[in-house]
Amino acid sequence: MPRRRGASPGRITAHLQSLGVNAFGIDLSPKMVAVARRSHPDLRFEEGSMTAMDLAVRNLYADPKPILM
């Protein structure tokens, strides 16, 4: 599942979701997370640090859909 660090207002996370990617945003700033949640209430945004996330490495690329960047 792709994560978008520095999620800011959530535009990239929303774009990835529109492409069918199961993505969520994370940002250190509670204000930016609040803006992203207001702008995209149907998407997941978390406050925190990407380096402090408790995700198993095997889950980082578990989404079956390829991502082209």
Secondary structure, DSSP 8 states (H G I E B T S, - for coil): --EEES-TTSHHHHHHHHTT---EEEES-HHHHHHHHHH-TTS-EEES-GGG----GGGTT--SS----
